[in-house]
Amino acid sequence: MTDVAELLTLARRAAGLSQEELAGRAGTSRTTLSAYEHGRKSPTSDTVSRLLAEIGLELTVRPQVEDVEHTTPQGRTVTTLSHLPRLPLDQAFATVTLPIHLNWSQPGRQFDLSNRAERARVYEIVLREGGSEDIYRYVDGALLIDLWDQLVIPRAVRAAWAPVVEADANRAA
């Protein structure tokens, strides 16, 4: 299966629709939809958008996020990203227990990310101690922008993250 084929198949199945039902809604034939889903034909982006719209979804394009490592004057590595990630709402506002490599001073402590002060504390810990996997798991870009001026983080960490936060904040404005 190609990526588009898999996307269409998963989206259709998640919506609980048969190929016949989706094809009828989208004004295409079942055989054409089947060819898309099996990778025998490649739909245009307009066609993919139309099919997804019939399921109640939309096709969006986001910048590819890449890991970027910085070395501080003290020799520590600070991991940032090329763009700020967005988390699903349930993940962005979840109650979390940070792993020991992040929260070694209070192992087992739970943080409620729906609480602004606790979310700020988690972001401070993750930006200071975490790697890219931790950032992808706990940090939402829009919420980081909102908290940025209040975070208490080392200068070197702030200097590494500032260009990313400022660029994404300007893009959002």
MODELLER restraints for C-alpha pairs under 7 A, 6 or more apart:
rsr = mdl.restraints
at = mdl.atoms
rsr.add(forms.Gaussian(group=physical.xy_distance, feature=features.Distance(at['CA:1:A'], at['CA:38:A']), mean=5.99, stdev=0.5))
rsr.add(forms.Gaussian(group=physical.xy_distance, feature=features.Distance(at['CA:1:A'], at['CA:39:A']), mean=5.69, stdev=0.5))
rsr.add(forms.Gaussian(group=physical.xy_distance, feature=features.Distance(at['CA:2:A'], at['CA:39:A']), mean=5.79, stdev=0.5))
rsr.add(forms.Gaussian(group=physical.xy_distance, feature=features.Distance(at['CA:5:A'], at['CA:36:A']), mean=5.69, stdev=0.5))
rsr.add(forms.Gaussian(group=physical.xy_distance, feature=features.Distance(at['CA:5:A'], at['CA:37:A']), mean=4.20, stdev=0.5))
rsr.add(forms.Gaussian(group=physical.xy_distance, feature=features.Distance(at['CA:5:A'], at['CA:38:A']), mean=6.02, stdev=0.5))
rsr.add(forms.Gaussian(group=physical.xy_distance, feature=features.Distance(at['CA:5:A'], at['CA:39:A']), mean=5.57, stdev=0.5))
rsr.add(forms.Gaussian(group=physical.xy_distance, feature=features.Distance(at['CA:6:A'], at['CA:37:A']), mean=6.54, stdev=0.5))
rsr.add(forms.Gaussian(group=physical.xy_distance, feature=features.Distance(at['CA:8:A'], at['CA:37:A']), mean=6.22, stdev=0.5))
rsr.add(forms.Gaussian(group=physical.xy_distance, feature=features.Distance(at['CA:9:A'], at['CA:37:A']), mean=5.70, stdev=0.5))
rsr.add(forms.Gaussian(group=physical.xy_distance, feature=features.Distance(at['CA:12:A'], at['CA:55:A']), mean=6.94, stdev=0.5))
rsr.add(forms.Gaussian(group=physical.xy_distance, feature=features.Distance(at['CA:15:A'], at['CA:55:A']), mean=6.29, stdev=0.5))
rsr.add(forms.Gaussian(group=physical.xy_distance, feature=features.Distance(at['CA:19:A'], at['CA:30:A']), mean=5.75, stdev=0.5))
rsr.add(forms.Gaussian(group=physical.xy_distance, feature=features.Distance(at['CA:19:A'], at['CA:33:A']), mean=6.68, stdev=0.5))
rsr.add(forms.Gaussian(group=physical.xy_distance, feature=features.Distance(at['CA:19:A'], at['CA:34:A']), mean=6.96, stdev=0.5))
rsr.add(forms.Gaussian(group=physical.xy_distance, feature=features.Distance(at['CA:20:A'], at['CA:30:A']), mean=5.16, stdev=0.5))
rsr.add(forms.Gaussian(group=physical.xy_distance, feature=features.Distance(at['CA:23:A'], at['CA:29:A']), mean=5.43, stdev=0.5))
rsr.add(forms.Gaussian(group=physical.xy_distance, feature=features.Distance(at['CA:23:A'], at['CA:30:A']), mean=5.31, stdev=0.5))
rsr.add(forms.Gaussian(group=physical.xy_distance, feature=features.Distance(at['CA:23:A'], at['CA:33:A']), mean=6.39, stdev=0.5))
rsr.add(forms.Gaussian(group=physical.xy_distance, feature=features.Distance(at['CA:25:A'], at['CA:54:A']), mean=6.45, stdev=0.5))
rsr.add(forms.Gaussian(group=physical.xy_distance, feature=features.Distance(at['CA:26:A'], at['CA:50:A']), mean=6.66, stdev=0.5))
rsr.add(forms.Gaussian(group=physical.xy_distance, feature=features.Distance(at['CA:26:A'], at['CA:51:A']), mean=5.82, stdev=0.5))
rsr.add(forms.Gaussian(group=physical.xy_distance, feature=features.Distance(at['CA:26:A'], at['CA:54:A']), mean=6.26, stdev=0.5))
rsr.add(forms.Gaussian(group=physical.xy_distance, feature=features.Distance(at['CA:35:A'], at['CA:41:A']), mean=5.32, stdev=0.5))
rsr.add(forms.Gaussian(group=physical.xy_distance, feature=features.Distance(at['CA:36:A'], at['CA:42:A']), mean=5.91, stdev=0.5))
rsr.add(forms.Gaussian(group=physical.xy_distance, feature=features.Distance(at['CA:36:A'], at['CA:43:A']), mean=6.42, stdev=0.5))
rsr.add(forms.Gaussian(group=physical.xy_distance, feature=features.Distance(at['CA:49:A'], at['CA:58:A']), mean=6.24, stdev=0.5))
rsr.add(forms.Gaussian(group=physical.xy_distance, feature=features.Distance(at['CA:49:A'], at['CA:59:A']), mean=5.68, stdev=0.5))
rsr.add(forms.Gaussian(group=physical.xy_distance, feature=features.Distance(at['CA:52:A'], at['CA:58:A']), mean=5.84, stdev=0.5))
rsr.add(forms.Gaussian(group=physical.xy_distance, feature=features.Distance(at['CA:65:A'], at['CA:81:A']), mean=6.37, stdev=0.5))
rsr.add(forms.Gaussian(group=physical.xy_distance, feature=features.Distance(at['CA:65:A'], at['CA:82:A']), mean=5.50, stdev=0.5))
rsr.add(forms.Gaussian(group=physical.xy_distance, feature=features.Distance(at['CA:65:A'], at['CA:83:A']), mean=5.41, stdev=0.5))
rsr.add(forms.Gaussian(group=physical.xy_distance, feature=features.Distance(at['CA:66:A'], at['CA:81:A']), mean=5.53, stdev=0.5))
rsr.add(forms.Gaussian(group=physical.xy_distance, feature=features.Distance(at['CA:66:A'], at['CA:82:A']), mean=5.22, stdev=0.5))
rsr.add(forms.Gaussian(group=physical.xy_distance, feature=features.Distance(at['CA:67:A'], at['CA:79:A']), mean=6.89, stdev=0.5))
rsr.add(forms.Gaussian(group=physical.xy_distance, feature=features.Distance(at['CA:67:A'], at['CA:80:A']), mean=6.08, stdev=0.5))
rsr.add(forms.Gaussian(group=physical.xy_distance, feature=features.Distance(at['CA:67:A'], at['CA:81:A']), mean=4.60, stdev=0.5))
rsr.add(forms.Gaussian(group=physical.xy_distance, feature=features.Distance(at['CA:67:A'], at['CA:82:A']), mean=6.36, stdev=0.5))
rsr.add(forms.Gaussian(group=physical.xy_distance, feature=features.Distance(at['CA:67:A'], at['CA:132:A']), mean=6.37, stdev=0.5))
rsr.add(forms.Gaussian(group=physical.xy_distance, feature=features.Distance(at['CA:68:A'], at['CA:79:A']), mean=5.77, stdev=0.5))
rsr.add(forms.Gaussian(group=physical.xy_distance, feature=features.Distance(at['CA:68:A'], at['CA:80:A']), mean=5.11, stdev=0.5))
rsr.add(forms.Gaussian(group=physical.xy_distance, feature=features.Distance(at['CA:68:A'], at['CA:81:A']), mean=5.29, stdev=0.5))
rsr.add(forms.Gaussian(group=physical.xy_distance, feature=features.Distance(at['CA:68:A'], at['CA:82:A']), mean=6.48, stdev=0.5))
rsr.add(forms.Gaussian(group=physical.xy_distance, feature=features.Distance(at['CA:69:A'], at['CA:77:A']), mean=6.45, stdev=0.5))
rsr.add(forms.Gaussian(group=physical.xy_distance, feature=features.Distance(at['CA:69:A'], at['CA:78:A']), mean=5.78, stdev=0.5))
rsr.add(forms.Gaussian(group=physical.xy_distance, feature=features.Distance(at['CA:69:A'], at['CA:79:A']), mean=4.56, stdev=0.5))
rsr.add(forms.Gaussian(group=physical.xy_distance, feature=features.Distance(at['CA:69:A'], at['CA:80:A']), mean=6.19, stdev=0.5))
rsr.add(forms.Gaussian(group=physical.xy_distance, feature=features.Distance(at['CA:70:A'], at['CA:77:A']), mean=5.56, stdev=0.5))
rsr.add(forms.Gaussian(group=physical.xy_distance, feature=features.Distance(at['CA:70:A'], at['CA:78:A']), mean=5.09, stdev=0.5))
rsr.add(forms.Gaussian(group=physical.xy_distance, feature=features.Distance(at['CA:70:A'], at['CA:79:A']), mean=6.26, stdev=0.5))
rsr.add(forms.Gaussian(group=physical.xy_distance, feature=features.Distance(at['CA:70:A'], at['CA:160:A']), mean=6.74, stdev=0.5))
rsr.add(forms.Gaussian(group=physical.xy_distance, feature=features.Distance(at['CA:71:A'], at['CA:77:A']), mean=4.60, stdev=0.5))
rsr.add(forms.Gaussian(group=physical.xy_distance, feature=features.Distance(at['CA:71:A'], at['CA:78:A']), mean=6.22, stdev=0.5))
rsr.add(forms.Gaussian(group=physical.xy_distance, feature=features.Distance(at['CA:72:A'], at['CA:156:A']), mean=6.00, stdev=0.5))
rsr.add(forms.Gaussian(group=physical.xy_distance, feature=features.Distance(at['CA:78:A'], at['CA:157:A']), mean=6.42, stdev=0.5))
rsr.add(forms.Gaussian(group=physical.xy_distance, feature=features.Distance(at['CA:79:A'], at['CA:131:A']), mean=5.66, stdev=0.5))
rsr.add(forms.Gaussian(group=physical.xy_distance, feature=features.Distance(at['CA:79:A'], at['CA:132:A']), mean=6.33, stdev=0.5))
rsr.add(forms.Gaussian(group=physical.xy_distance, feature=features.Distance(at['CA:80:A'], at['CA:160:A']), mean=6.97, stdev=0.5))
rsr.add(forms.Gaussian(group=physical.xy_distance, feature=features.Distance(at['CA:80:A'], at['CA:161:A']), mean=6.17, stdev=0.5))
rsr.add(forms.Gaussian(group=physical.xy_distance, feature=features.Distance(at['CA:82:A'], at['CA:164:A']), mean=6.48, stdev=0.5))
rsr.add(forms.Gaussian(group=physical.xy_distance, feature=features.Distance(at['CA:83:A'], at['CA:164:A']), mean=6.04, stdev=0.5))
rsr.add(forms.Gaussian(group=physical.xy_distance, feature=features.Distance(at['CA:83:A'], at['CA:168:A']), mean=6.81, stdev=0.5))
rsr.add(forms.Gaussian(group=physical.xy_distance, feature=features.Distance(at['CA:84:A'], at['CA:141:A']), mean=4.58, stdev=0.5))
rsr.add(forms.Gaussian(group=physical.xy_distance, feature=features.Distance(at['CA:84:A'], at['CA:168:A']), mean=6.83, stdev=0.5))
rsr.add(forms.Gaussian(group=physical.xy_distance, feature=features.Distance(at['CA:85:A'], at['CA:136:A']), mean=6.57, stdev=0.5))
rsr.add(forms.Gaussian(group=physical.xy_distance, feature=features.Distance(at['CA:85:A'], at['CA:140:A']), mean=5.83, stdev=0.5))
rsr.add(forms.Gaussian(group=physical.xy_distance, feature=features.Distance(at['CA:85:A'], at['CA:141:A']), mean=5.15, stdev=0.5))
rsr.add(forms.Gaussian(group=physical.xy_distance, feature=features.Distance(at['CA:86:A'], at['CA:140:A']), mean=4.90, stdev=0.5))
rsr.add(forms.Gaussian(group=physical.xy_distance, feature=features.Distance(at['CA:86:A'], at['CA:141:A']), mean=5.43, stdev=0.5))
rsr.add(forms.Gaussian(group=physical.xy_distance, feature=features.Distance(at['CA:87:A'], at['CA:140:A']), mean=5.30, stdev=0.5))
rsr.add(forms.Gaussian(group=physical.xy_distance, feature=features.Distance(at['CA:92:A'], at['CA:113:A']), mean=6.61, stdev=0.5))
rsr.add(forms.Gaussian(group=physical.xy_distance, feature=features.Distance(at['CA:92:A'], at['CA:138:A']), mean=6.88, stdev=0.5))
rsr.add(forms.Gaussian(group=physical.xy_distance, feature=features.Distance(at['CA:92:A'], at['CA:140:A']), mean=6.06, stdev=0.5))
rsr.add(forms.Gaussian(group=physical.xy_distance, feature=features.Distance(at['CA:93:A'], at['CA:113:A']), mean=4.54, stdev=0.5))
rsr.add(forms.Gaussian(group=physical.xy_distance, feature=features.Distance(at['CA:93:A'], at['CA:114:A']), mean=4.46, stdev=0.5))
rsr.add(forms.Gaussian(group=physical.xy_distance, feature=features.Distance(at['CA:94:A'], at['CA:112:A']), mean=6.19, stdev=0.5))
rsr.add(forms.Gaussian(group=physical.xy_distance, feature=features.Distance(at['CA:94:A'], at['CA:113:A']), mean=5.44, stdev=0.5))
rsr.add(forms.Gaussian(group=physical.xy_distance, feature=features.Distance(at['CA:94:A'], at['CA:114:A']), mean=6.67, stdev=0.5))
rsr.add(forms.Gaussian(group=physical.xy_distance, feature=features.Distance(at['CA:95:A'], at['CA:110:A']), mean=6.50, stdev=0.5))
rsr.add(forms.Gaussian(group=physical.xy_distance, feature=features.Distance(at['CA:95:A'], at['CA:111:A']), mean=5.46, stdev=0.5))
rsr.add(forms.Gaussian(group=physical.xy_distance, feature=features.Distance(at['CA:95:A'], at['CA:112:A']), mean=4.25, stdev=0.5))
rsr.add(forms.Gaussian(group=physical.xy_distance, feature=features.Distance(at['CA:95:A'], at['CA:113:A']), mean=5.82, stdev=0.5))
rsr.add(forms.Gaussian(group=physical.xy_distance, feature=features.Distance(at['CA:96:A'], at['CA:110:A']), mean=5.46, stdev=0.5))
rsr.add(forms.Gaussian(group=physical.xy_distance, feature=features.Distance(at['CA:96:A'], at['CA:111:A']), mean=5.27, stdev=0.5))
rsr.add(forms.Gaussian(group=physical.xy_distance, feature=features.Distance(at['CA:96:A'], at['CA:112:A']), mean=6.48, stdev=0.5))
rsr.add(forms.Gaussian(group=physical.xy_distance, feature=features.Distance(at['CA:97:A'], at['CA:108:A']), mean=5.98, stdev=0.5))
rsr.add(forms.Gaussian(group=physical.xy_distance, feature=features.Distance(at['CA:97:A'], at['CA:109:A']), mean=5.86, stdev=0.5))
rsr.add(forms.Gaussian(group=physical.xy_distance, feature=features.Distance(at['CA:97:A'], at['CA:110:A']), mean=4.58, stdev=0.5))
rsr.add(forms.Gaussian(group=physical.xy_distance, feature=features.Distance(at['CA:97:A'], at['CA:111:A']), mean=6.30, stdev=0.5))
rsr.add(forms.Gaussian(group=physical.xy_distance, feature=features.Distance(at['CA:100:A'], at['CA:107:A']), mean=5.89, stdev=0.5))
rsr.add(forms.Gaussian(group=physical.xy_distance, feature=features.Distance(at['CA:102:A'], at['CA:125:A']), mean=6.53, stdev=0.5))
rsr.add(forms.Gaussian(group=physical.xy_distance, feature=features.Distance(at['CA:102:A'], at['CA:126:A']), mean=6.62, stdev=0.5))
rsr.add(forms.Gaussian(group=physical.xy_distance, feature=features.Distance(at['CA:102:A'], at['CA:129:A']), mean=5.69, stdev=0.5))
rsr.add(forms.Gaussian(group=physical.xy_distance, feature=features.Distance(at['CA:102:A'], at['CA:130:A']), mean=6.27, stdev=0.5))
rsr.add(forms.Gaussian(group=physical.xy_distance, feature=features.Distance(at['CA:111:A'], at['CA:118:A']), mean=5.80, stdev=0.5))
rsr.add(forms.Gaussian(group=physical.xy_distance, feature=features.Distance(at['CA:112:A'], at['CA:118:A']), mean=6.00, stdev=0.5))
rsr.add(forms.Gaussian(group=physical.xy_distance, feature=features.Distance(at['CA:112:A'], at['CA:119:A']), mean=6.79, stdev=0.5))
rsr.add(forms.Gaussian(group=physical.xy_distance, feature=features.Distance(at['CA:113:A'], at['CA:119:A']), mean=4.50, stdev=0.5))
rsr.add(forms.Gaussian(group=physical.xy_distance, feature=features.Distance(at['CA:120:A'], at['CA:147:A']), mean=6.61, stdev=0.5))
rsr.add(forms.Gaussian(group=physical.xy_distance, feature=features.Distance(at['CA:120:A'], at['CA:151:A']), mean=6.34, stdev=0.5))
rsr.add(forms.Gaussian(group=physical.xy_distance, feature=features.Distance(at['CA:123:A'], at['CA:139:A']), mean=6.38, stdev=0.5))
rsr.add(forms.Gaussian(group=physical.xy_distance, feature=features.Distance(at['CA:124:A'], at['CA:151:A']), mean=6.25, stdev=0.5))
rsr.add(forms.Gaussian(group=physical.xy_distance, feature=features.Distance(at['CA:124:A'], at['CA:152:A']), mean=6.49, stdev=0.5))
rsr.add(forms.Gaussian(group=physical.xy_distance, feature=features.Distance(at['CA:124:A'], at['CA:153:A']), mean=5.95, stdev=0.5))
rsr.add(forms.Gaussian(group=physical.xy_distance, feature=features.Distance(at['CA:126:A'], at['CA:134:A']), mean=6.54, stdev=0.5))
rsr.add(forms.Gaussian(group=physical.xy_distance, feature=features.Distance(at['CA:126:A'], at['CA:135:A']), mean=6.44, stdev=0.5))
rsr.add(forms.Gaussian(group=physical.xy_distance, feature=features.Distance(at['CA:128:A'], at['CA:153:A']), mean=6.79, stdev=0.5))
rsr.add(forms.Gaussian(group=physical.xy_distance, feature=features.Distance(at['CA:128:A'], at['CA:157:A']), mean=6.41, stdev=0.5))
rsr.add(forms.Gaussian(group=physical.xy_distance, feature=features.Distance(at['CA:145:A'], at['CA:165:A']), mean=6.17, stdev=0.5))
rsr.add(forms.Gaussian(group=physical.xy_distance, feature=features.Distance(at['CA:145:A'], at['CA:169:A']), mean=6.44, stdev=0.5))
